Amino acid sequence: MDTPLSTIAVVGLGTMGTGIAEVLARAGHEVIGIDISDAAARQAVAALEAATARAVRRERITEEERSDILARFRTFGDLRAAAEAELVIEVVPESYEIKQQLFRELDAIVSPAAILATGTNALSVTRLAAESLHPERVLGLHFFNPAPAMKLVEVVSSVLTAPPAVEAVTALARSLGKEPVAVGDRPGFVADGLLFGYLNQAAAMYEANYASREDIDAAMKLGCGLPMGPLALLDLIGIDTARTVLEAMYCASHDRLHAPAPILRQLSEAGLTGRKSGRGFYTYTESGSQTVVPDALTPQESASAAGGRAVRSVGVAGSGTMASGIAEVFAKAGYDVVLAARSQEKADTAKGRIAKSLERSVTKGRLTAEVRDETLARITAAGSLDAFAEVDLAVEAVAEDLSVKQQLFGTMDKVCKPGAVLATTTSSLPVVAIARATSRPQDVVGMHFFNPAPAMKLVEVVRTVLTADDVHATVREVCVKVRKHPVDCGDRAGFIVNALLFPYLNNAIKMVEEHYASLDDIDAAMKLGGGYPMGPFELLDVVGLDVSLAIEKVLHSEFRDPGLAPAPLLEHLVAAGCLGRKTGRGFREYARR
């Protein structure tokens, strides 16, 4: 196994195999591409020709370098072509029978010193290795799609894998410009183990008619900064593939969160497997296309349940970062804003925070001094909720405590004029319980902004069973006017974003508890393999572990699913006062300011 891995065979020239072959050929390796389909082999060559031609046009490589790359890639229809390879990477269909037969045949073809790598993300590497005459040379080498662009490679060891084999492929991955992460043998490994649970819950959320496919996808893109929404990503991955991965994960974990949502089976068995079939959760122009076309489920732009109420002035209750951010959003959009706090001093401090934020925008050239002054002039700081007497929309942004919010809404009920819309920014509390603190629950709605409010585009509009149609319509109209993207959701714990985000974060903590992977490897895996802007532990420390634990408890209490129970490690850190960046220590330690 001390070979330089100069000649590498790739078995299976689908999208992933072709991408891996391109990466290897570009890095100077002799690549033997093998597929039983002549059409697949021709398509792989054509794909490499097209990719290298683009690189020449963009002046990333020369024409001579392109010729060398193409010359290093040879395709064959017979597995015996792998005889000279020092490493064989298989990317054939996710089937034990197919892969095991392949490994048995390779044993009779390749050198005993050659390394055999499986590209599976759902099957047991140990079980595959056991079929080989030399199980010590079998491991997992999991690239991510598209292989030329994605930096992550998971290097999967079984209990049988020899360390030199792991070292050799790890060095190879680094030489390819990839970030190798060492993981043990369990379905999904790190990235997909976390990703597919989240995707499954999104599919179940859609199946329950809790929110539309467009709102679920928009919520996760705009609320979490993800490159794709979960349902669009399922269509890209392949709904049948996702179902296979989840079945394997469930068999290993028996966690109900991994049990494939029934809609995945229904779509798979109907042949609606996503982009590759032209239809999945969305409909595409043709098989293999990425262009979505309207279908019977596409929302109509003109659809509106009722006309909204007129909103000219807005009251914002609170003095923290969220309250001042929301007040800034409304004032920038031209609304007269009353910013009320428990004292005049606190209100003035909150307005001062807005002034600093606007000044930063002026310094960065995003705002003119004139607009800054006009925006500030629209904000009136008040030390009492009595100042809300004439506002058309009152938005609370106080502590995430039900009794505190109920008391506040009881006061607003007395102060605000008839017909005023009362909105709560809660992220986890039942909106209807807050609405019942008033004599007009039909006027109460959830309006969940995300932090920082001036920058984040998403607002979750939470309608209770008592919310009036025109109140719902009013808040949606206002969101558009302040340049936010509203998504509709019902009044249940977590709404869309937190209900999908926090179980994923909780599962990441469980991976660390089980000593399956390190904090750094998990964070790297999700950023490099999933395209997440932050790893789960970076995000937990930013959000605050106490806040995260509170949300986890609410989700567990509402849905009663054992898989949603907060990870003990999270509870222990909170009990120890390690709450994240705000205390200088959470999952990691931070320098005190």
N, C-alpha and C positions, 0 to 999 in steps of 0.2 A: 504493500500500500504506500510505499515511499516513492511512487511514480509522480511525474510532473503533471499528469492529467492533460497532456497535450492533445490527445485524440479522444473526443467525447461523442458517444452515440445518444441521440434523442429518439425514443420510440413513441410514435404517436404524433402526427403532424397536424393536429387541430390548431385552434387559436393559441392555446398555451404552449404547445410544443413548438410551433413556429416562432413564437416570441422568444422562447428560451434559446432556440437555435440561432436566432439573430444576435442575441446578447453574446453568446459564446463565439460566434464567427467574428463579430466586431472586435472581440477581445484578443483575437489571434489564434484561437483554437481550431483544429481541424474537426469539423462537425459532420457526423454521419447521421443523416435523417432517414428514419425508417417508418414506413406506413404501408399497410396492405392495400391501400387505395392509391392508384396512380393519380387520380384527380386531386387527392389531398396533397400528394407530393408536388404535383405541378403548381398547386395553389400556394404551397409554402415557398417554393422558389420565386413565384411571381410576387409574393408579399415581401420577400427579402429584396428583390430587385426594386420594387416600388419604394421601400423604406430607405434604401441606400441612395436611390435617385433623389429623394427629398433631401437627404443629408448633403448631397453634392450641391443642390440648388441653394441650400441655406449656408453653404460654405463651411460645413462642419467637417467634411472629409473631401479629399481630392478624388478625381476620377480614377486615378491609379489605385488609391486605397479602396475604392469601391470594387474595382476589378479583383483585387486580392481577397476581399471579403467574400465575394460571390464564388471565387474559386475554392474557398475553404469549405463551402457547403455542398455536400454531395447527397443525393437521395437514392434510396433503394427500397424495393418491395419485399426483400427477404431478410429475416432476422439475422442470418449468418453474416451479414455485412458488419455486424457489431464485433466480430472476432478480434479486431485490432484495437478496440477501444479500452482505455484505462478506466473510464467511468461510463456507465450507462444510466441515463435518466429516462424513466418511463412516465408517459403522460397519456395512458390509455384509459378507457372508460372506467368509472368507479364501480368495479365489480371484483369481489374476491376471486371468482372463478377465472376471469380474464387475466388478472394480475398474477395470480398464483401459477397459472399455466405459463405465462411469460417468464417468470423467474425460473421455473423448472427448465424451460428451453434454453434460457441464457446460461444456466450452469454448464450445459454441454457445449457452449459456443465460446464464451469469453475465458480469458486467463483467470486462474484461481486468485490472482492478485488484484483483479479488476474490482472496482466498487460498483455496487448496484444500488441505485437510488430510486425511490418511488415518489411520485409527485402528488400522492393522495393527500386530501385534507379531511377525509372522513373515515378511512379504514385503518385497522390496526397494523402498524408497521411490524410489530412483533409477530403477529399471525402470518404476515406475508414473508417475513424473514425465516420463519420456521419451515417454510416450504423449500428453502434453498439448501444446497449441500454445504454452503458456507455462510451461515446466518450472521457471522461476525462482520461480514462485509456489506450487509444490507442496512440501509438507513432511509430516512425521509429527507427530501430536499424540496421544500414547498415554496415555489415562486408565486408571485401575485400578478394578477392580470390588470393591465398589459405589462408583460415581463420587461420590455425594454425601459419602461418608465418607472415602475414601482421599485423602490429601493430595498424593501424587506425580503429576506429569505429565511424561512424557519428551517433549522437543521434539527431533525428529529432522531433521537437515539432510542433504540429499544434496549432491553436488559441484555441482549445478545450482541449489540454492536461494539466492535473493537474501537478504542479511542483513536488509533491512527487514522481510521476511516473518517471519523468525525473531524479530526484536525485537517485532513486533506481537503474535504469539501468546504470546510469553514474558510480555509485559506483561499480556495477557489472563489468562493462568494465575495470575499473582500477584494480579490484581484479584478472582479467584474464590476467593482464600484458599488456593490450591494452591502447592506447591513445585515450580517447573519445574527440570528437569535437562536440560542440553544434551548430546546424544549424536550420534554419527555413525551412518551407515546400515549396520547389519548385523543379521541375524536375532536377535530376542530383545532387542536393545538391551542395557541394563545389567541391570535387575531380572529380566526373564524370561530373559535370557542366563545368569544365574547360577542362577535358581530352577529352570528346567526341566531343567538337567543334574542337579541334586540330586533332583528328582522322578523322573527317568528311572532313576537309580541305586536309588532306593527301590523302584520297580516291579520292577527286575531282582532286587533282594534278595528280594523277596516271591516272585517267579517261581521262584527257585532253592530255595524252601522253607527258606531260612536262618532266617527268623523269621515269626511270624504277622502278619497285617495289623494286629491290635490292638496287638501288642508294638512293631512298627515305629512306629506312630503315637504310642503312649504314650511311647516312648523319645525321640522328637524334641520332643514337647511338654514333657515333664518334664525332659529333659536339656538342652534348649537354650532353653526358654522360648518356643517358637513357638506362635502362636495355634491352629494346626491341624497335624495330622500329615500327612505327604506323600501318603498314599494317599487320605485323606479330601479333601485339597485337589485331587488329580487328579479325583476324582468331582465336586467343585464346579466346577472349570474346564471339565470335559468331556474325556473321554479321547480323543475324536476330535480336539478342538482341540489338546490336548497333543501328540498324534502329529504333527499338521500343523506345529506350531512346531518340534518336534525334527527333523523331516525337513528343514526349511529351515536349521536350525542345522547339521545334519550336512553338508548340501551345501556350506555355506560353510566349515566348519572341518575336516571329515574327521576329527574327533576321535571315537573310538569311544564315548566317554562320552555323546556326543550322538546316537548311532545308536539310534533308538527301540527300547526293549525289546520283544521279540516279543509279550509279553502285551498291550501297548497295541494292536497290530494285531488280535490275536485278539478282544479285547473290542470294539474299534471295529467290526469286520466283523460281529460278532454282534449289533450294535445295543445293546450294554451300555455306554453312553457316560457313565454316572455319574448324578448326581441328576436330570438332565433326562429320562432314560429310566426312572428308577426303580430302576436297578441298574447297578453298576460294580464296583469293588472291594468295596463294601458293597451291601446291599439296603435299599431305602427303601419307605415305606408306599405311595407312588404316584409317578408321574412329576412331577418338579418339587419333590418334598418333600425336606426336610432331616432328617426323622426316620428314623433307622436302625432296622431291625427284625431280629430274629435270623434267621439262615439256617443252612444245613448246616455252614458254616465257623465259626459263633460258638462260642467256647470254653464248655464246660459248667462251671459254678461248682464242682460237686462232684467234677470229674475230678481224680484224683491218682494218680500212678504207684505210689507207695509211701508208707507211713507214715514220718515223720521220726524222727530221734533226739532224745532229750531234751536240751535246752540250758538250763542254769541259770547257768553262769558263762562269761565270754568273756575271752579274752586278746587284746590289741591290741599288735602289735609296731611300734615307731616312735616318734619324738618330734616329728615335724613337724606342720604344720597339719592335714593329712588324718588322721593318727593320733589326734591329740587330738580332732578333730571326730567321728570314728567312735566313740571311747571315750565321748564325751559322749552320743551317740545311744543307745548300749546302756545306759548308766547311767540315763538319763532313762526308759528303758522298763522299768526294774526289774531289770536283770541286774547281777550282781556282776562287776566288770571289773578285770582286771589289766593295767595299762599299763606295758609293759616297753620300756626303751631300752638303749643301750649302756653307760650309766652311771646311777647313782642321781640324779646332778645333772640329767642330761638328762630323766629320767623325772619328777622333781619340777617341772622347768620346764614340761614338757608338761601336767602336772596343774594347774599355776598358770594356764596358758592357758585351761584348761577353767573354772577358778574365775572368771576374768575374763569369759568368755563367759556363764556362768550369772548373774553379777552384772548384766551388761547386760540380760539378760532380766528380771531382778527390777526393775531401774530402769524398764524399759518396760512393766511390768505384765503381762508374759507368764508370769511364774513367781512363786510365793510364796517367801519366805525359807526357809520350812520345806522345800519341795520342793528348793530349791537345796542346803540342807545335807544332805538325805537322798541326793541325787544324788552329791554329792562324797564322802559317806561310803562309797558303794558302789565307789569307785575306789581301787585300791591301786597306788601307783607302785613299780616294781621296776627294779633296775639290771641284771637278768639274765633271760634266757629260762627259767632254771630255775624261775621263778615260774609257768610255764605247766603245771606237772606235773598239775594237777587240772582244768584248764579243759575245757569241753565243745566249745568253738569257738575256734579261734585264727585271728585275722585279721592278716595282715601289711600294713603301709602304709609301706614303706621306699622307698629310691631306685629309680627305674625303670631298673634295670640287671639283666640276666638273671643274671649271675654272683653278684651280691649277693643276689638273691632265692633262687637255688638254694642258696647257702650257708646262708641263714637257714632254709629249709625242711629242709635236712639236719639242722640243729640241732633244729628243732621235732619232727622225726621221732623223734629220740632222747629228747626231753624229754616230749612230750605222751603222755597215756595212750592205750591202745588204744581205738579207737572215736571219738576226738576228730575233729571236722571241721577240716580245714586249708584256709583260704581266702586267696586272693591278691587284692589290689585293683588289679592291673595294668590299664592301659588299652590296652596295645598289644603286650605280650609274649605268646608262646604259653604258655598255662596248662599244657599237657601237658608242656612242657619243664621247667617248675617242679615239676610233680607227680613227674616221673621222678627228681628229686633225693631222693625219699623211698622208703621200702620199702613204702609204702601209697598208691600213686597213686589208688586207688579212693576214698580219703577226701579228695582234693584237688579244689577247685572254685574258679571265679572269682567274686568278689563285688565288682563294680566300683561303688563309691560315687562320687558327683560332688561337687565342691567348690563351696561349703562344705557339708560333710556334714550338719550339723544342719538346714540349710534346704532342700537339694535332695532331692526326693522319690524320685528314680529310683535303682534298683540294677540293673545288668546282671548276671544270673546266668549264668555261663559254664560250660557242661558240656563236659568233654572226652570222648573216646571211652572213657576208662577210669573216669570218675566213676560211682560207685554210685547207683542210683535213690534210696535213702534219704538219701544225702548231698544230692542235688539237692533232694529234698522238704524236708529240714531247713532249708536256706538259704532257700527260698521261704517257709516258715512263719515263720522268724525275721524276714525282711524285713517281713512283714505285722505282726508283733508290735511292731517298732520303727517302725511307721507309714510304711514305705517301699513304693513300688510296684515289684515285681520284674518284669523282662522276661527271657524266655529267649533265649539266643543260643548259637551254636556257637563253638568255639575257633578263630577266625580273626582276622586283624589288624583292629583297629579296632572289633570287635564291631558293634553297630548304630550308635551315635551318632557315634563318630569316623570310621567308614567312610563315613558320609554327610556329616558336617560338614566334614572337612578337604579333600576334593576341591573342595568349594564355595569354601572359603577360598583354596585354591591357584589356582582359576580367577579369583578376584577379583584376586589379585596379577598374574596374566597380563594382565588387562585394563589394569592400570596400566603394566606393562612395554611393552605395545603402544601406549601413549599414547591409548587409546580413551576413557578417562574418568579423572577425578581421584579421589584418595582420598575427598575430601569428598562428591563426587557419588555415588560408589558406596555409601558408608556411608548417605547420605541416601536413595538409591534403595531399599536393602534394608530400611531402617527404615520408610520411608513407603509403599513399594509392596508390601513383603512381610510387614510386620508383625513384623519381627525386633526383639528388644529391644536389640540392638547391631548396628552395621554390622560387616562382616568385618574391617576394619582396626582398629577399636576392640577387637574380640574378640581378634585376633591379638596385639595389644600387651598385653592383659590375660593371656592364656594364657602368653605368652612365645614369642618367635620360635624359640628353640632347642628348646623342647618341641614346637612346631608342626612344625619341620623334622624332628625325630626321628620323629614320627608319620607324616609324609608319606613318609619313607624306608622305614619299615616297610610301609606300604600299597603302595608301589611295588614293593618287594622281593617281597611276597606275591602280588600280582595281576599283576605284570609288564605292566601296561597303560601305554603311553607317555604317555597323558593324565594319569597319576598322578605322573609325575616332578616332583619339587619345582621350583617356579619359580626360575630363577637369581637373581632379585632377593632372594628369601628367603634363599638360601644366602649371597649377598654380605653381606646385613645381619648375619647370624649370624657370619660370618667377621670382620666389623668390630667385633663386640662390641655391636652394637645389638640388644638382646634384648627391647625393649619397656619397659613401665613400670618393671620392676625395675632397669633400668640407666639410666633417664631418657631413653632414646631408642630408638625402634623405627621404625615407619612414621611416627610423629609424635614430637615432643619434649615432655618433661614436666618440670615444676619439681621440682628435687631437694628431698627432705624433710630 
